[in-house]
């Protein structure tokens, strides 16, 4: 399996989609009898806790993958399936963080005109904390994805091996 790094524009697209969804839902809610709910206070805390769990798992994968095989004797073996799951969780955390950053940003934008009302001010504050936690999740997801990247091996796909084949005329 050859996993690709998530490209920067995918994060930007997720933020824009989340922003449009957040604004769209806020507009729909303003025309109906339903009002904005913001983000309950435990949500940002749980988001940050999840980010730290993913970062810890990614750090374990990175530490194992970058240690020379003969120095791994005392280390606990990392199951390849667990390493793949950690990579998937890191990518998911980053994309979900980007989407939620846009979502909460959209709700903040829609409450800016009503900040004089206590209700909307509290929603804006809750969404600001949730947006900060979402940004944190996105950053930790990107960092964790990088930590899960394996160092290059001297296999057939390694640039040095390709260069040697070209020099030998095998290409």
matplotlib code that plots the C-alpha trace (Angstrom):
import matplotlib.pyplot as plt

x = [0.0, 1.3, -0.5, -0.3, 0.0, -3.1, -2.6, -2.9, -5.8, -7.9, -7.7, -8.7, -11.6, -12.8, -12.6, -14.6, -17.2, -17.6, -17.8, -20.6, -22.4, -22.2, -23.4, -26.2, -27.5, -27.4, -29.4, -31.9, -32.2, -32.7, -35.7, -37.3, -38.2, -35.1, -32.1, -28.4, -27.2, -23.4, -21.2, -21.6, -18.6, -17.5, -17.1, -13.8, -12.4, -13.2, -11.8, -8.5, -8.3, -8.9, -6.1, -3.6, -4.6, -3.9, -0.7, 0.5, -0.3, 1.5, 4.5, 4.7, 4.5, 7.2, 9.5, 9.3, 9.6, 12.6, 14.6, 17.1, 16.0, 18.9, 18.0, 14.4, 15.2, 13.8, 10.9, 7.4, 6.6, 4.1, 1.5, 1.4, -2.4, -2.2, 0.2, -2.2, -5.1, -3.1, -2.4, -6.1, -7.1, -4.5, -5.9, -9.5, -8.6, -7.0, -9.9, -12.6, -10.8, -10.8, -14.5, -15.4, -13.2, -15.2, -18.5, -17.9, -16.4, -19.6, -21.7, -19.5, -19.9, -23.6, -23.7, -21.5, -24.4, -26.2, -23.3, -25.2, -27.7, -26.4, -27.6, -25.8, -22.7, -22.6, -23.0, -20.2, -17.9, -18.7, -18.1, -14.8, -13.6, -14.8, -13.2, -9.9, -10.1, -10.9, -7.8, -5.8, -7.2, -6.3, -2.8, -2.3, -3.8, -1.3, 1.6, 0.5, 0.2, 3.7, 4.9, 3.3, 5.4, 7.9, 11.5, 12.5, 13.9, 16.4, 13.6, 12.8, 10.8, 13.6, 15.0, 18.6, 17.5, 15.7, 18.8, 21.0, 18.7, 18.7, 22.6, 22.7, 20.3, 17.7, 15.0]
y = [0.0, 3.4, 6.1, 9.6, 12.7, 14.8, 17.9, 21.4, 22.3, 19.4, 21.1, 24.5, 22.8, 21.2, 24.6, 26.3, 23.5, 23.7, 27.4, 27.3, 24.6, 26.6, 29.7, 27.8, 26.1, 29.4, 31.1, 28.3, 28.3, 32.1, 31.7, 29.0, 28.9, 26.9, 29.0, 28.4, 26.1, 26.8, 24.1, 22.7, 23.3, 19.6, 19.5, 21.4, 19.5, 16.2, 17.3, 18.3, 15.0, 13.0, 15.0, 14.1, 10.4, 10.4, 12.3, 9.8, 6.9, 8.6, 9.3, 5.6, 4.6, 7.2, 6.1, 2.5, 3.2, 5.4, 3.2, 0.9, -2.7, -3.9, -1.2, -2.3, -5.3, -3.7, -2.0, -3.4, -4.3, -2.1, -4.1, -2.9, -2.8, -0.5, 1.8, 2.0, 2.7, 5.5, 7.0, 6.8, 8.4, 11.2, 12.0, 11.9, 14.1, 16.7, 16.7, 16.7, 19.5, 21.5, 20.9, 21.8, 24.9, 26.1, 25.1, 27.0, 29.9, 30.1, 30.2, 32.9, 35.0, 34.7, 35.8, 38.9, 41.2, 40.1, 40.2, 42.8, 40.1, 37.9, 34.7, 35.3, 36.5, 33.2, 31.2, 33.2, 32.5, 28.8, 28.6, 30.4, 27.9, 25.0, 26.6, 26.9, 23.3, 22.4, 24.3, 22.5, 19.1, 20.0, 20.9, 17.8, 15.7, 17.1, 16.6, 13.1, 12.2, 13.3, 11.2, 8.1, 8.6, 5.8, 6.5, 5.5, 2.0, 0.7, -1.1, -1.0, 2.3, 4.2, 7.1, 5.7, 2.3, 4.0, 6.1, 3.0, 1.2, 4.2, 4.3, 0.6, 1.0, -1.3, 1.3]
z = [0.0, -0.9, 1.1, -0.1, 2.0, 2.2, 0.0, 1.3, -1.0, 0.5, 3.9, 2.3, 0.5, 3.7, 5.5, 2.7, 2.6, 6.4, 6.3, 3.6, 5.6, 8.8, 7.2, 5.3, 8.4, 10.4, 7.6, 7.6, 11.4, 11.4, 9.0, 11.1, 14.7, 15.5, 16.8, 16.8, 19.4, 19.4, 20.7, 24.2, 26.4, 26.6, 22.8, 22.5, 25.5, 23.9, 20.6, 22.2, 24.1, 20.9, 19.2, 22.0, 21.7, 18.0, 18.4, 21.0, 18.8, 15.8, 18.0, 18.9, 15.2, 14.3, 17.1, 16.1, 12.3, 12.6, 15.0, 13.5, 13.5, 15.7, 18.3, 18.4, 20.6, 23.8, 22.1, 21.8, 18.2, 16.4, 14.5, 10.8, 11.0, 14.0, 12.1, 9.2, 11.6, 13.2, 9.8, 9.0, 12.3, 11.7, 8.2, 9.6, 12.5, 10.1, 7.6, 10.3, 12.1, 8.9, 8.3, 11.8, 11.7, 8.7, 10.4, 13.6, 11.7, 9.6, 12.8, 14.2, 11.0, 11.2, 14.9, 14.4, 13.7, 16.9, 19.4, 21.5, 22.5, 25.3, 23.7, 20.4, 22.3, 24.2, 21.0, 19.4, 22.4, 22.4, 18.6, 19.0, 21.5, 19.3, 16.2, 18.1, 19.1, 15.5, 14.3, 17.0, 15.7, 12.1, 13.0, 15.2, 12.5, 9.9, 12.3, 13.2, 9.5, 9.0, 12.0, 10.4, 7.3, 6.9, 6.1, 2.6, 2.2, -0.4, -2.2, -5.9, -5.5, -3.8, -5.8, -5.5, -6.9, -9.8, -10.5, -10.5, -13.0, -15.3, -15.1, -15.9, -18.8, -17.3, -16.7]

ax = plt.figure().add_subplot(projection="3d")
ax.plot(x, y, z, "-o")
ax.set_aspect("equal")
plt.show()
